Amino acid sequence: MGFRSNQEGVLEDIRIERRRQDEKWGPDRELSDPHWLTILMEEVGEVAMTLLDEPEKGHPACLTNKELIQVAAVVVAWMESRAVQGEGAAAWVHDDDRVAFLAAYNKTFDAAMRVERKRK
């Protein structure tokens, strides 16, 4: 997969990965939110591993790009699943949801940064 730097190219790479996922796992994956979160976190972990291992193991930057595309494609698949299950595609229903998400994101980001600082 050749990665593109413009938005349309990146979105096309995500579409290609979504097709690949459907071919591998089937297009009708109506999983629970906790199940999707587990899949997403596994993919995010693979991004982290490429970043942490790149300098030592000589991993090319395109490996990180590949994992990022997979993360984005999992998010798309999750949203598709929620829509099919009647959860709708609305981005945020309540501001409280957005605040809770951002708090969890910041906590995760801070933890990752602590790990990175210790690594150096």
C-alpha positions in Angstrom: 0.0 0.0 0.0 1.5 3.3 -1.1 0.6 6.0 1.4 -0.5 9.4 0.2 -0.1 12.7 2.1 -3.2 14.5 0.9 -6.6 14.1 2.6 -8.3 12.3 -0.3 -5.4 9.9 -0.5 -5.5 9.1 3.2 -9.2 8.6 3.1 -8.8 6.3 0.1 -6.2 4.3 2.0 -8.7 4.0 4.9 -11.4 2.8 2.4 -9.0 0.2 1.0 -8.3 -1.0 4.5 -12.0 -1.2 5.4 -12.5 -3.4 2.3 -9.7 -5.6 3.4 -11.2 -5.9 6.9 -14.5 -6.9 5.4 -12.9 -9.5 3.3 -11.1 -10.9 6.3 -13.7 -10.7 9.0 -17.0 -10.3 7.0 -19.0 -7.2 6.5 -21.6 -7.8 9.1 -19.8 -7.3 12.4 -22.3 -6.0 14.8 -20.2 -6.0 17.9 -20.7 -4.4 21.3 -19.0 -1.1 22.1 -16.6 -2.8 24.6 -15.6 -5.3 21.9 -14.9 -2.6 19.4 -12.9 -0.6 22.0 -10.8 -3.7 22.6 -10.1 -4.1 18.9 -9.3 -0.3 18.6 -6.9 -0.4 21.6 -5.1 -3.4 20.2 -4.6 -1.4 17.0 -3.5 1.7 18.9 -1.0 -0.5 20.8 0.4 -1.6 17.5 1.0 2.1 16.6 2.7 2.6 19.9 5.0 -0.4 19.3 6.0 0.8 15.9 6.9 4.2 17.4 8.8 2.7 20.3 10.6 0.1 18.2 11.3 2.1 15.1 14.7 3.5 16.2 16.0 0.3 17.7 14.8 -2.2 15.1 15.0 0.1 12.1 11.2 -0.1 11.4 10.3 2.1 8.5 7.9 5.0 9.1 5.5 3.4 6.6 4.9 0.7 9.2 3.5 3.4 11.5 1.4 4.8 8.7 0.0 1.3 8.0 -1.0 0.9 11.6 -2.6 4.4 11.7 -4.6 3.5 8.7 -5.8 0.4 10.5 -6.8 2.4 13.5 -8.8 4.8 11.4 -10.5 1.9 9.5 -11.4 0.2 12.8 -13.1 3.5 14.0 -15.0 3.6 10.7 -16.1 0.0 11.1 -17.2 0.7 14.7 -19.3 3.7 13.6 -20.8 1.6 10.8 -21.7 -1.1 13.4 -23.3 1.4 15.7 -25.4 2.8 12.9 -26.6 -0.7 11.9 -27.5 -1.4 15.6 -29.5 1.8 15.8 -27.0 3.8 17.7 -27.0 6.4 14.9 -24.1 8.3 13.5 -24.4 11.5 15.5 -21.0 12.6 16.6 -21.9 13.9 20.1 -25.3 13.8 21.7 -24.3 15.6 24.9 -21.5 17.9 25.9 -20.9 15.6 28.9 -20.0 12.8 26.5 -17.4 15.0 24.8 -16.0 16.1 28.2 -15.7 12.4 29.4 -14.1 11.4 26.1 -11.5 14.2 26.2 -10.7 13.5 29.9 -10.1 9.8 29.1 -8.0 10.8 26.0 -5.9 13.2 28.0 -5.3 10.6 30.7 -4.2 8.1 28.1 -2.0 10.6 26.3 -0.3 11.7 29.6 0.4 8.1 30.5 2.0 7.5 27.1 4.1 10.6 27.4 5.4 9.4 30.8 6.4 6.1 29.3 8.2 7.9 26.4 10.1 10.2 28.9 11.3 7.2 30.9 12.4 5.6 27.7 14.7 8.5 26.9 
